[in-house]
Amino acid sequence: MLLDLVLPGSDGVELMAQVPALAELPVIFISAYGRDETIARALDAGADDYLVKPFSATELTARVRAALRRRAGPAAFALGELAIDYRGRRATLAGRELGLTATEHDLLCALARNAAGVCSYDDLARLVWRRKHVDPKLVRAFVRRLRGKLGDDAAKPVYILTERGVGYRMAPSPDR
C-alpha cells in the first residue's frame, strides 16, 4: 500500500490506526515532509518504509519490491513435533492436524514468525486481533487454549514461553 501522509481531514498515520487490516499489508508512506520526527512517527505506527518526494520511479519500484520480500517470510516453521505451513494455514503436532480456530492459528503464526523475540500484548493485539490494544486477559485465555491443543504445560513450556508482564515468545526453531 502506498499511502500519502497528508489526506483530506486526516493523515496516513491516523488511517493506519483506524484501519487495522493495514497491519497485514506492507505500507510505504510517500510525502513531501522529510523531518526525522515525521518519518519516525510513520515507522513507529507500523509503516515498512517512508519515501520523501521527489523520488524516481526506479527507487519507488525497488522499495516496493524490498517491502514485499520482507513481508513474504518463510513458507513454514518447525519446532520439535510442531509444524506450521503458513501458506496452507495448517498446523500439525506429530503429524496430527491441530484443529485451530482462525484466531488461535493467527496467534500461533504471530509467535512463530517472531520466534525467540518477545511479542508484547500490544504486538499481539495488532498482529492477531488487528487492534491497537486488547485486554491482556483475552490474550492469556487464547494462549492457554493454544497451549492445551499443543499439549504444552505452562509450568514447563516447550513451545510458548511467557515473558511476565510483557507477553509471550515462541521457543526458537533449531535452524534459526
LOVOMAR-880247 format. One record per residue (C-alpha): residue in one letter; x, y, z. Coordinates in pm, whole numbers, plus 50000, padded with zeros to 5 digits. Example, Ala and Ser with C-alpha at 12.3 -4.5 7.8 and 13.67 -1.06 7.14 Angstrom:
<sites>
A512304955050780
S513674989450714
</sites>
This chain:
<sites>
M500005000050000
L501355033849903
L499995059550144
D500435097150149
L500995112950486
V498585141550412
L494985130650350
P491745150850347
G490625155350707
S493215131050843
D496715118350794
G498145084850690
V499335076151040
E495805081151179
L494415060050894
M496755031450987
A495395032251343
Q491775033451222
V492105005250965
P493714975551142
A493734954950819
L496624977050703
A498834958550952
E498674928850713
L499984949050419
P503384963950354
V502795001550383
I505125027150227
F504505063650309
I505045089150038
S505295125150149
A506925158650088
Y507585160450463
G511035147150538
R511535157050901
D513045129951119
E510165132051370
T507565127251094
I509385097650945
A509865081751289
R506145086451368
A505135068351048
L507615039851102
D506585036251468
A502965033351353
G503885002551150
A504965015750811
D507534994750629
D509215024250459
Y508975061850404
L509835078950078
V510315116650054
K509145134649738
P510555139449482
F511765104249403
S512305083549092
A510075055548968
T513125032748988
E513585039749360
L509865035349431
T509785002149245
A512864989649432
R511394999249770
V508104981949688
R509974950149590
A512014951849913
A508884956350127
L507194926849956
R510284904950010
R510404913750380
R506704905650423
A506844872850230
G508614854950515
P509254817750533
A506784792250399
A506934770250709
F508074767551071
A509124736251256
L509984731151621
G510144696051761
E506934678851659
L505194711851576
A504974721551207
I503274752551068
D502514756950700
Y501874794450678
R500624794750320
G498344764550369
R497124777350710
R497814743350866
A499444734451194
T500294698951293
L501744682651601
A503444649051539
G501694648051201
R498224653351352
E496194683951248
L495704706751549
G492244719251450
L492894755351547
T490374783451524
A491334812451296
T492394833451596
E494424805151751
H496154799451417
D496924836651379
L498304837251734
L500504806851674
C501784821551346
A502494855551503
L504574839051774
A506374815751532
R507204843551285
N508834862251573
A510444831451728
A512934839952002
G511674875952003
V509094886952258
C505624896052132
S504094921152371
Y500374922052436
D500124952352204
D502124934251933
L499704905051952
A496704928751955
R497904943551626
L499024911051463
V496184888051574
W493164909351659
R494024938451424
R493534963451705
K495804987651882
H495104972752226
V493294942552367
D492754931552723
P495744910352829
K493234886052986
L491924878552635
V495454871452511
R496154849252813
A492924829852753
F493844822952390
V497394813152484
R496004789152747
R493714772652486
L496514771152232
R498874755552487
G496194729752562
K495984719952197
L499794718252179
G499994697652499
D502244725052635
D502494727953015
A502604764353129
A504934754653416
K507444738353178
P506584750752829
V508154735952519
Y506594758752258
I505084790652401
L507164808152665
T505804835252896
E507584868252945
R505944880453267
G504284914153238
V505294917452873
G503804889852659
Y504914857252501
R507514842752272
M507874810652077
A510854789352159
P513334793751873
S513484768251594
P516824749651597
D517534760051236
R517214797551311
</sites>
